[in-house]
Amino acid sequence: MVFYVHAIDRPGVIDRLIELGEEHWSYMDRFDSRLILRGPTLSDDGEDHTGSVHVVDLADRAAAERFATEEPYWSAGLYGDLTVAPAEVLLRREPDASAPHTLVTTRWPARPRHAGQWFPGAEPDGRLGFVAVLVDDEQDGTTGLVAAVRALPDEARNLIRPLADLLSGGPTPLTAQRWQRGGRH
């Protein structure tokens, strides 16, 4: 089962993030073959770490909750907020690490799954690197969307808006923040 895990940094934790970096990497190494997408969210200028995103394939919600809460940064109290949601991957391409990326997310009240084509048109825009629909625990309704887009925030929002509005059943607010592909370098 695939889960979207997003942790948001508490203010002023960068020194502790750096200090616990190897513990974080060692922990993530244990899940390397199960990580579908991962990397930090960044400030608008792309300079400061603001959180961490992982899309990971695990046995069930309990395993996903353990993955999130046993992670060294969370255990040390460096994250202020945590989202763990089941997801269904709609599109997965290898991101271009040299280009700026944006993570676009939205949540909506649970609604039945969309029965039509996921992406309007023949082929999704090439700037879309990753798209997943968030689902409820029974996986019979959608609750949101997450996408990694090779574009800056305003452009990324515009690319995702038609799909998000289609899946949510109407206009839905989108959050867009800089994101960087993660993993050991």
Buried (B, 14 or more C-beta within 10 A) or exposed (E): BBBBBBBBBBEEBEEBBEEBEEBBBEBBEEBEEBBBBBBBBBEEEEEEBBBBBBBBBBEEBEBBBEBBBEBBBBEBEBBEEBBBBBBBBBBBBEBEEEEBBBBBBBBBEBEEEBEEEBBEEEEBBEBBBBBBBBBBEEEEBBBBBBBBBBBBBEBBBBBBBEBBBBBBEEEBEBEBBBBBBBEEE
